[in-house]
């Protein structure tokens, strides 16, 4: 049984998810939390890791730009640690949305990984 490895990048996280055969569960978790936040992202199970990265980044970018209250609600629902978000530099929205996307993916990955360990 492998132990939880904190991902260092989005690509690293997605490759870990694939290696652990949990990539589909990660997509399901992302869809579930975004739907719960009333901001559906509707990622098909066939979404490639690269497409996932792009779509998530675009969705977060649009939320920051146009629907900030919904963006904050999403962060709360996903349970992204507030202190991590506060550490980010918000001067470049493109960069910020990429970093927030990674924080969201990390939190979603943690949920999926731990749930998988508990089900064994």
Phi and psi in radians as a Rosetta constraint file:
Dihedral C 1 N 2 CA 2 C 2 CIRCULARHARMONIC -1.449 0.35
Dihedral N 2 CA 2 C 2 N 3 CIRCULARHARMONIC 2.684 0.35
Dihedral C 2 N 3 CA 3 C 3 CIRCULARHARMONIC -1.652 0.35
Dihedral N 3 CA 3 C 3 N 4 CIRCULARHARMONIC 2.813 0.35
Dihedral C 3 N 4 CA 4 C 4 CIRCULARHARMONIC -1.164 0.35
Dihedral N 4 CA 4 C 4 N 5 CIRCULARHARMONIC 2.245 0.35
Dihedral C 4 N 5 CA 5 C 5 CIRCULARHARMONIC -1.935 0.35
Dihedral N 5 CA 5 C 5 N 6 CIRCULARHARMONIC 2.125 0.35
Dihedral C 5 N 6 CA 6 C 6 CIRCULARHARMONIC -1.225 0.35
Dihedral N 6 CA 6 C 6 N 7 CIRCULARHARMONIC 2.084 0.35
Dihedral C 6 N 7 CA 7 C 7 CIRCULARHARMONIC -1.178 0.35
Dihedral N 7 CA 7 C 7 N 8 CIRCULARHARMONIC 2.539 0.35
Dihedral C 7 N 8 CA 8 C 8 CIRCULARHARMONIC -1.722 0.35
Dihedral N 8 CA 8 C 8 N 9 CIRCULARHARMONIC -0.250 0.35
Dihedral C 8 N 9 CA 9 C 9 CIRCULARHARMONIC -2.721 0.35
Dihedral N 9 CA 9 C 9 N 10 CIRCULARHARMONIC 2.919 0.35
Dihedral C 9 N 10 CA 10 C 10 CIRCULARHARMONIC -1.072 0.35
Dihedral N 10 CA 10 C 10 N 11 CIRCULARHARMONIC -0.782 0.35
Dihedral C 10 N 11 CA 11 C 11 CIRCULARHARMONIC -1.085 0.35
Dihedral N 11 CA 11 C 11 N 12 CIRCULARHARMONIC -0.720 0.35
Dihedral C 11 N 12 CA 12 C 12 CIRCULARHARMONIC -1.079 0.35
Dihedral N 12 CA 12 C 12 N 13 CIRCULARHARMONIC -0.799 0.35
Dihedral C 12 N 13 CA 13 C 13 CIRCULARHARMONIC -1.052 0.35
Dihedral N 13 CA 13 C 13 N 14 CIRCULARHARMONIC -0.828 0.35
Dihedral C 13 N 14 CA 14 C 14 CIRCULARHARMONIC -1.170 0.35
Dihedral N 14 CA 14 C 14 N 15 CIRCULARHARMONIC -0.607 0.35
Dihedral C 14 N 15 CA 15 C 15 CIRCULARHARMONIC -1.231 0.35
Dihedral N 15 CA 15 C 15 N 16 CIRCULARHARMONIC -0.616 0.35
Dihedral C 15 N 16 CA 16 C 16 CIRCULARHARMONIC -1.092 0.35
Dihedral N 16 CA 16 C 16 N 17 CIRCULARHARMONIC -0.773 0.35
Dihedral C 16 N 17 CA 17 C 17 CIRCULARHARMONIC -1.045 0.35
Dihedral N 17 CA 17 C 17 N 18 CIRCULARHARMONIC -0.736 0.35
Dihedral C 17 N 18 CA 18 C 18 CIRCULARHARMONIC -1.178 0.35
Dihedral N 18 CA 18 C 18 N 19 CIRCULARHARMONIC -0.758 0.35
Dihedral C 18 N 19 CA 19 C 19 CIRCULARHARMONIC -1.066 0.35
Dihedral N 19 CA 19 C 19 N 20 CIRCULARHARMONIC -0.641 0.35
Dihedral C 19 N 20 CA 20 C 20 CIRCULARHARMONIC -1.498 0.35
Dihedral N 20 CA 20 C 20 N 21 CIRCULARHARMONIC 0.048 0.35
Dihedral C 20 N 21 CA 21 C 21 CIRCULARHARMONIC 1.012 0.35
Dihedral N 21 CA 21 C 21 N 22 CIRCULARHARMONIC 0.657 0.35
Dihedral C 21 N 22 CA 22 C 22 CIRCULARHARMONIC -2.099 0.35
Dihedral N 22 CA 22 C 22 N 23 CIRCULARHARMONIC 0.170 0.35
Dihedral C 22 N 23 CA 23 C 23 CIRCULARHARMONIC -1.061 0.35
Dihedral N 23 CA 23 C 23 N 24 CIRCULARHARMONIC -0.756 0.35
Dihedral C 23 N 24 CA 24 C 24 CIRCULARHARMONIC -1.081 0.35
Dihedral N 24 CA 24 C 24 N 25 CIRCULARHARMONIC -0.704 0.35
Dihedral C 24 N 25 CA 25 C 25 CIRCULARHARMONIC -1.141 0.35
Dihedral N 25 CA 25 C 25 N 26 CIRCULARHARMONIC -0.618 0.35
Dihedral C 25 N 26 CA 26 C 26 CIRCULARHARMONIC -1.113 0.35
Dihedral N 26 CA 26 C 26 N 27 CIRCULARHARMONIC -0.777 0.35
Dihedral C 26 N 27 CA 27 C 27 CIRCULARHARMONIC -1.062 0.35
Dihedral N 27 CA 27 C 27 N 28 CIRCULARHARMONIC -0.774 0.35
Dihedral C 27 N 28 CA 28 C 28 CIRCULARHARMONIC -1.046 0.35
Dihedral N 28 CA 28 C 28 N 29 CIRCULARHARMONIC -0.751 0.35
Dihedral C 28 N 29 CA 29 C 29 CIRCULARHARMONIC -1.143 0.35
Dihedral N 29 CA 29 C 29 N 30 CIRCULARHARMONIC -0.735 0.35
Dihedral C 29 N 30 CA 30 C 30 CIRCULARHARMONIC -1.086 0.35
Dihedral N 30 CA 30 C 30 N 31 CIRCULARHARMONIC -0.859 0.35
Dihedral C 30 N 31 CA 31 C 31 CIRCULARHARMONIC -1.014 0.35
Dihedral N 31 CA 31 C 31 N 32 CIRCULARHARMONIC -0.764 0.35
Dihedral C 31 N 32 CA 32 C 32 CIRCULARHARMONIC -1.070 0.35
Dihedral N 32 CA 32 C 32 N 33 CIRCULARHARMONIC -0.864 0.35
Dihedral C 32 N 33 CA 33 C 33 CIRCULARHARMONIC -1.199 0.35
Dihedral N 33 CA 33 C 33 N 34 CIRCULARHARMONIC -0.665 0.35
Dihedral C 33 N 34 CA 34 C 34 CIRCULARHARMONIC -1.169 0.35
Dihedral N 34 CA 34 C 34 N 35 CIRCULARHARMONIC -0.688 0.35
Dihedral C 34 N 35 CA 35 C 35 CIRCULARHARMONIC -1.113 0.35
Dihedral N 35 CA 35 C 35 N 36 CIRCULARHARMONIC -0.737 0.35
Dihedral C 35 N 36 CA 36 C 36 CIRCULARHARMONIC -1.064 0.35
Dihedral N 36 CA 36 C 36 N 37 CIRCULARHARMONIC -0.567 0.35
Dihedral C 36 N 37 CA 37 C 37 CIRCULARHARMONIC -1.476 0.35
Dihedral N 37 CA 37 C 37 N 38 CIRCULARHARMONIC 0.095 0.35
Dihedral C 37 N 38 CA 38 C 38 CIRCULARHARMONIC 1.033 0.35
Dihedral N 38 CA 38 C 38 N 39 CIRCULARHARMONIC 0.578 0.35
Dihedral C 38 N 39 CA 39 C 39 CIRCULARHARMONIC -2.339 0.35
Dihedral N 39 CA 39 C 39 N 40 CIRCULARHARMONIC 1.128 0.35
Dihedral C 39 N 40 CA 40 C 40 CIRCULARHARMONIC -0.974 0.35
Dihedral N 40 CA 40 C 40 N 41 CIRCULARHARMONIC 2.462 0.35
Dihedral C 40 N 41 CA 41 C 41 CIRCULARHARMONIC -1.922 0.35
Dihedral N 41 CA 41 C 41 N 42 CIRCULARHARMONIC -0.383 0.35
Dihedral C 41 N 42 CA 42 C 42 CIRCULARHARMONIC 0.835 0.35
Dihedral N 42 CA 42 C 42 N 43 CIRCULARHARMONIC 1.053 0.35
Dihedral C 42 N 43 CA 43 C 43 CIRCULARHARMONIC -1.478 0.35
Dihedral N 43 CA 43 C 43 N 44 CIRCULARHARMONIC 2.101 0.35
Dihedral C 43 N 44 CA 44 C 44 CIRCULARHARMONIC -1.172 0.35
Dihedral N 44 CA 44 C 44 N 45 CIRCULARHARMONIC 2.704 0.35
Dihedral C 44 N 45 CA 45 C 45 CIRCULARHARMONIC -1.085 0.35
Dihedral N 45 CA 45 C 45 N 46 CIRCULARHARMONIC -0.356 0.35
Dihedral C 45 N 46 CA 46 C 46 CIRCULARHARMONIC -1.447 0.35
Dihedral N 46 CA 46 C 46 N 47 CIRCULARHARMONIC 0.019 0.35
Dihedral C 46 N 47 CA 47 C 47 CIRCULARHARMONIC -1.064 0.35
Dihedral N 47 CA 47 C 47 N 48 CIRCULARHARMONIC 2.223 0.35
Dihedral C 47 N 48 CA 48 C 48 CIRCULARHARMONIC -1.315 0.35
Dihedral N 48 CA 48 C 48 N 49 CIRCULARHARMONIC 2.762 0.35
Dihedral C 48 N 49 CA 49 C 49 CIRCULARHARMONIC -0.955 0.35
Dihedral N 49 CA 49 C 49 N 50 CIRCULARHARMONIC -0.690 0.35
Dihedral C 49 N 50 CA 50 C 50 CIRCULARHARMONIC -1.172 0.35
Dihedral N 50 CA 50 C 50 N 51 CIRCULARHARMONIC -0.739 0.35
Dihedral C 50 N 51 CA 51 C 51 CIRCULARHARMONIC -1.093 0.35
Dihedral N 51 CA 51 C 51 N 52 CIRCULARHARMONIC -0.718 0.35
Dihedral C 51 N 52 CA 52 C 52 CIRCULARHARMONIC -1.016 0.35
Dihedral N 52 CA 52 C 52 N 53 CIRCULARHARMONIC -0.838 0.35
Dihedral C 52 N 53 CA 53 C 53 CIRCULARHARMONIC -1.027 0.35
Dihedral N 53 CA 53 C 53 N 54 CIRCULARHARMONIC -0.800 0.35
Dihedral C 53 N 54 CA 54 C 54 CIRCULARHARMONIC -1.168 0.35
Dihedral N 54 CA 54 C 54 N 55 CIRCULARHARMONIC -0.833 0.35
Dihedral C 54 N 55 CA 55 C 55 CIRCULARHARMONIC -1.139 0.35
Dihedral N 55 CA 55 C 55 N 56 CIRCULARHARMONIC -0.708 0.35
Dihedral C 55 N 56 CA 56 C 56 CIRCULARHARMONIC -1.124 0.35
Dihedral N 56 CA 56 C 56 N 57 CIRCULARHARMONIC -0.771 0.35
Dihedral C 56 N 57 CA 57 C 57 CIRCULARHARMONIC -1.059 0.35
Dihedral N 57 CA 57 C 57 N 58 CIRCULARHARMONIC -0.796 0.35
Dihedral C 57 N 58 CA 58 C 58 CIRCULARHARMONIC -1.104 0.35
Dihedral N 58 CA 58 C 58 N 59 CIRCULARHARMONIC -0.731 0.35
Dihedral C 58 N 59 CA 59 C 59 CIRCULARHARMONIC -1.094 0.35
Dihedral N 59 CA 59 C 59 N 60 CIRCULARHARMONIC -0.803 0.35
Dihedral C 59 N 60 CA 60 C 60 CIRCULARHARMONIC -1.140 0.35
Dihedral N 60 CA 60 C 60 N 61 CIRCULARHARMONIC -0.716 0.35
Dihedral C 60 N 61 CA 61 C 61 CIRCULARHARMONIC -1.008 0.35
Dihedral N 61 CA 61 C 61 N 62 CIRCULARHARMONIC -0.843 0.35
Dihedral C 61 N 62 CA 62 C 62 CIRCULARHARMONIC -1.126 0.35
Dihedral N 62 CA 62 C 62 N 63 CIRCULARHARMONIC -0.668 0.35
Dihedral C 62 N 63 CA 63 C 63 CIRCULARHARMONIC -1.132 0.35
Dihedral N 63 CA 63 C 63 N 64 CIRCULARHARMONIC -0.766 0.35
Dihedral C 63 N 64 CA 64 C 64 CIRCULARHARMONIC -1.090 0.35
Dihedral N 64 CA 64 C 64 N 65 CIRCULARHARMONIC -0.751 0.35
Dihedral C 64 N 65 CA 65 C 65 CIRCULARHARMONIC -1.210 0.35
Dihedral N 65 CA 65 C 65 N 66 CIRCULARHARMONIC -0.801 0.35
Dihedral C 65 N 66 CA 66 C 66 CIRCULARHARMONIC -2.058 0.35
Dihedral N 66 CA 66 C 66 N 67 CIRCULARHARMONIC -0.313 0.35
Dihedral C 66 N 67 CA 67 C 67 CIRCULARHARMONIC -2.453 0.35
Dihedral N 67 CA 67 C 67 N 68 CIRCULARHARMONIC 1.128 0.35
Dihedral C 67 N 68 CA 68 C 68 CIRCULARHARMONIC -1.103 0.35
Dihedral N 68 CA 68 C 68 N 69 CIRCULARHARMONIC -0.689 0.35
Dihedral C 68 N 69 CA 69 C 69 CIRCULARHARMONIC -1.085 0.35
Dihedral N 69 CA 69 C 69 N 70 CIRCULARHARMONIC -0.700 0.35
Dihedral C 69 N 70 CA 70 C 70 CIRCULARHARMONIC -1.183 0.35
Dihedral N 70 CA 70 C 70 N 71 CIRCULARHARMONIC -0.629 0.35
Dihedral C 70 N 71 CA 71 C 71 CIRCULARHARMONIC -1.054 0.35
Dihedral N 71 CA 71 C 71 N 72 CIRCULARHARMONIC -0.819 0.35
Dihedral C 71 N 72 CA 72 C 72 CIRCULARHARMONIC -1.112 0.35
Dihedral N 72 CA 72 C 72 N 73 CIRCULARHARMONIC -0.685 0.35
Dihedral C 72 N 73 CA 73 C 73 CIRCULARHARMONIC -1.101 0.35
Dihedral N 73 CA 73 C 73 N 74 CIRCULARHARMONIC -0.736 0.35
Dihedral C 73 N 74 CA 74 C 74 CIRCULARHARMONIC -1.061 0.35
Dihedral N 74 CA 74 C 74 N 75 CIRCULARHARMONIC -0.796 0.35
Dihedral C 74 N 75 CA 75 C 75 CIRCULARHARMONIC -1.035 0.35
Dihedral N 75 CA 75 C 75 N 76 CIRCULARHARMONIC -0.678 0.35
Dihedral C 75 N 76 CA 76 C 76 CIRCULARHARMONIC -1.159 0.35
Dihedral N 76 CA 76 C 76 N 77 CIRCULARHARMONIC -0.799 0.35
Dihedral C 76 N 77 CA 77 C 77 CIRCULARHARMONIC -1.144 0.35
Dihedral N 77 CA 77 C 77 N 78 CIRCULARHARMONIC -0.735 0.35
Dihedral C 77 N 78 CA 78 C 78 CIRCULARHARMONIC -1.213 0.35
Dihedral N 78 CA 78 C 78 N 79 CIRCULARHARMONIC -0.452 0.35
Dihedral C 78 N 79 CA 79 C 79 CIRCULARHARMONIC 1.328 0.35
Dihedral N 79 CA 79 C 79 N 80 CIRCULARHARMONIC 0.773 0.35
Dihedral C 79 N 80 CA 80 C 80 CIRCULARHARMONIC -1.323 0.35
Dihedral N 80 CA 80 C 80 N 81 CIRCULARHARMONIC 2.224 0.35
Dihedral C 80 N 81 CA 81 C 81 CIRCULARHARMONIC -1.022 0.35
Dihedral N 81 CA 81 C 81 N 82 CIRCULARHARMONIC 2.189 0.35
Dihedral C 81 N 82 CA 82 C 82 CIRCULARHARMONIC -1.019 0.35
Dihedral N 82 CA 82 C 82 N 83 CIRCULARHARMONIC -0.684 0.35
Dihedral C 82 N 83 CA 83 C 83 CIRCULARHARMONIC -1.098 0.35
Dihedral N 83 CA 83 C 83 N 84 CIRCULARHARMONIC -0.580 0.35
Dihedral C 83 N 84 CA 84 C 84 CIRCULARHARMONIC -1.202 0.35
Dihedral N 84 CA 84 C 84 N 85 CIRCULARHARMONIC -0.674 0.35
Dihedral C 84 N 85 CA 85 C 85 CIRCULARHARMONIC -1.187 0.35
Dihedral N 85 CA 85 C 85 N 86 CIRCULARHARMONIC -0.700 0.35
Dihedral C 85 N 86 CA 86 C 86 CIRCULARHARMONIC -1.139 0.35
Dihedral N 86 CA 86 C 86 N 87 CIRCULARHARMONIC -0.432 0.35
Dihedral C 86 N 87 CA 87 C 87 CIRCULARHARMONIC -1.302 0.35
Dihedral N 87 CA 87 C 87 N 88 CIRCULARHARMONIC -0.289 0.35
Dihedral C 87 N 88 CA 88 C 88 CIRCULARHARMONIC -1.339 0.35
Dihedral N 88 CA 88 C 88 N 89 CIRCULARHARMONIC 2.612 0.35
Dihedral C 88 N 89 CA 89 C 89 CIRCULARHARMONIC -1.523 0.35
Dihedral N 89 CA 89 C 89 N 90 CIRCULARHARMONIC 2.041 0.35
Dihedral C 89 N 90 CA 90 C 90 CIRCULARHARMONIC -1.589 0.35
Dihedral N 90 CA 90 C 90 N 91 CIRCULARHARMONIC 0.212 0.35
Dihedral C 90 N 91 CA 91 C 91 CIRCULARHARMONIC -1.249 0.35
Dihedral N 91 CA 91 C 91 N 92 CIRCULARHARMONIC -0.484 0.35
Dihedral C 91 N 92 CA 92 C 92 CIRCULARHARMONIC -2.061 0.35
Dihedral N 92 CA 92 C 92 N 93 CIRCULARHARMONIC 1.904 0.35
Dihedral C 92 N 93 CA 93 C 93 CIRCULARHARMONIC -1.130 0.35
Dihedral N 93 CA 93 C 93 N 94 CIRCULARHARMONIC -0.604 0.35
Dihedral C 93 N 94 CA 94 C 94 CIRCULARHARMONIC -1.063 0.35
Dihedral N 94 CA 94 C 94 N 95 CIRCULARHARMONIC -0.841 0.35
Dihedral C 94 N 95 CA 95 C 95 CIRCULARHARMONIC -1.139 0.35
Dihedral N 95 CA 95 C 95 N 96 CIRCULARHARMONIC -0.768 0.35
Dihedral C 95 N 96 CA 96 C 96 CIRCULARHARMONIC -1.049 0.35
Dihedral N 96 CA 96 C 96 N 97 CIRCULARHARMONIC -0.793 0.35
Dihedral C 96 N 97 CA 97 C 97 CIRCULARHARMONIC -1.152 0.35
Dihedral N 97 CA 97 C 97 N 98 CIRCULARHARMONIC -0.571 0.35
Dihedral C 97 N 98 CA 98 C 98 CIRCULARHARMONIC -1.168 0.35
Dihedral N 98 CA 98 C 98 N 99 CIRCULARHARMONIC -0.752 0.35
Dihedral C 98 N 99 CA 99 C 99 CIRCULARHARMONIC -1.181 0.35
Dihedral N 99 CA 99 C 99 N 100 CIRCULARHARMONIC -0.709 0.35
Dihedral C 99 N 100 CA 100 C 100 CIRCULARHARMONIC -1.164 0.35
Dihedral N 100 CA 100 C 100 N 101 CIRCULARHARMONIC -0.672 0.35
Dihedral C 100 N 101 CA 101 C 101 CIRCULARHARMONIC -1.010 0.35
Dihedral N 101 CA 101 C 101 N 102 CIRCULARHARMONIC -0.724 0.35
Dihedral C 101 N 102 CA 102 C 102 CIRCULARHARMONIC -1.133 0.35
Dihedral N 102 CA 102 C 102 N 103 CIRCULARHARMONIC -0.744 0.35
Dihedral C 102 N 103 CA 103 C 103 CIRCULARHARMONIC -1.076 0.35
Dihedral N 103 CA 103 C 103 N 104 CIRCULARHARMONIC -0.707 0.35
Dihedral C 103 N 104 CA 104 C 104 CIRCULARHARMONIC -1.126 0.35
Dihedral N 104 CA 104 C 104 N 105 CIRCULARHARMONIC -0.826 0.35
Dihedral C 104 N 105 CA 105 C 105 CIRCULARHARMONIC -1.040 0.35
Dihedral N 105 CA 105 C 105 N 106 CIRCULARHARMONIC -0.732 0.35
Dihedral C 105 N 106 CA 106 C 106 CIRCULARHARMONIC -1.049 0.35
Dihedral N 106 CA 106 C 106 N 107 CIRCULARHARMONIC -0.778 0.35
Dihedral C 106 N 107 CA 107 C 107 CIRCULARHARMONIC -1.175 0.35
Dihedral N 107 CA 107 C 107 N 108 CIRCULARHARMONIC -0.748 0.35
Dihedral C 107 N 108 CA 108 C 108 CIRCULARHARMONIC -1.127 0.35
Dihedral N 108 CA 108 C 108 N 109 CIRCULARHARMONIC -0.702 0.35
Dihedral C 108 N 109 CA 109 C 109 CIRCULARHARMONIC -1.093 0.35
Dihedral N 109 CA 109 C 109 N 110 CIRCULARHARMONIC -0.732 0.35
Dihedral C 109 N 110 CA 110 C 110 CIRCULARHARMONIC -1.048 0.35
Dihedral N 110 CA 110 C 110 N 111 CIRCULARHARMONIC -0.785 0.35
Dihedral C 110 N 111 CA 111 C 111 CIRCULARHARMONIC -1.028 0.35
Dihedral N 111 CA 111 C 111 N 112 CIRCULARHARMONIC -0.853 0.35
Dihedral C 111 N 112 CA 112 C 112 CIRCULARHARMONIC -1.127 0.35
Dihedral N 112 CA 112 C 112 N 113 CIRCULARHARMONIC -0.793 0.35
Dihedral C 112 N 113 CA 113 C 113 CIRCULARHARMONIC -1.084 0.35
Dihedral N 113 CA 113 C 113 N 114 CIRCULARHARMONIC -0.851 0.35
Dihedral C 113 N 114 CA 114 C 114 CIRCULARHARMONIC -1.174 0.35
Dihedral N 114 CA 114 C 114 N 115 CIRCULARHARMONIC -0.707 0.35
Dihedral C 114 N 115 CA 115 C 115 CIRCULARHARMONIC -1.053 0.35
Dihedral N 115 CA 115 C 115 N 116 CIRCULARHARMONIC -0.722 0.35
Dihedral C 115 N 116 CA 116 C 116 CIRCULARHARMONIC -1.069 0.35
Dihedral N 116 CA 116 C 116 N 117 CIRCULARHARMONIC -0.695 0.35
Dihedral C 116 N 117 CA 117 C 117 CIRCULARHARMONIC -1.189 0.35
Dihedral N 117 CA 117 C 117 N 118 CIRCULARHARMONIC -0.617 0.35
Dihedral C 117 N 118 CA 118 C 118 CIRCULARHARMONIC -1.279 0.35
Dihedral N 118 CA 118 C 118 N 119 CIRCULARHARMONIC -0.483 0.35
Dihedral C 118 N 119 CA 119 C 119 CIRCULARHARMONIC -1.373 0.35
Dihedral N 119 CA 119 C 119 N 120 CIRCULARHARMONIC -0.199 0.35
